[in-house]
Amino acid sequence: MYNAQETAEKIKTQAKAKDILIRDMLDECELNKNALSSMLSRGSWLQANNLAKIADCLGCSVDYLLGRTDNPEINK
């Protein structure tokens, strides 16, 4: 099954690789500044549409963020 903490780590890694600041990404996606912290500490999940916004912002697929593929371009 999917793990919120692993997904949050993928988001952080992809943002770093794209040289995107997390706070800028969250602001662009109109998400709370604590969205990733909640995923990491409590295992809270984002709504599907918000995960899709993050994937779009990071130029990758939701499948990549969820760990369904190692290729960020698959199903983009």
FENFEN-V147168 format. One record per residue. N is the residue number from 0. RES is the residue in one letter. D_LAST is the distance of its C-alpha to the last C-alpha in whole Angstrom. Layout:
BEGIN
((N RES D_LAST) (N RES D_LAST))
END
This chain:
BEGIN
((0 M 21) (1 Y 19) (2 N 21) (3 A 20) (4 Q 22) (5 E 20) (6 T 17) (7 A 19) (8 E 19) (9 K 16) (10 I 15) (11 K 18) (12 T 18) (13 Q 14) (14 A 16) (15 K 19) (16 A 17) (17 K 16) (18 D 20) (19 I 19) (20 L 22) (21 I 21) (22 R 23) (23 D 22) (24 M 18) (25 L 20) (26 D 22) (27 E 19) (28 C 17) (29 E 21) (30 L 21) (31 N 25) (32 K 25) (33 N 26) (34 A 23) (35 L 22) (36 S 25) (37 S 26) (38 M 23) (39 L 25) (40 S 28) (41 R 28) (42 G 25) (43 S 24) (44 W 21) (45 L 19) (46 Q 18) (47 A 15) (48 N 14) (49 N 15) (50 L 13) (51 A 10) (52 K 12) (53 I 12) (54 A 9) (55 D 8) (56 C 12) (57 L 11) (58 G 8) (59 C 6) (60 S 5) (61 V 8) (62 D 8) (63 Y 9) (64 L 11) (65 L 13) (66 G 14) (67 R 13) (68 T 11) (69 D 13) (70 N 10) (71 P 8) (72 E 5) (73 I 5) (74 N 4) (75 K 0))
END
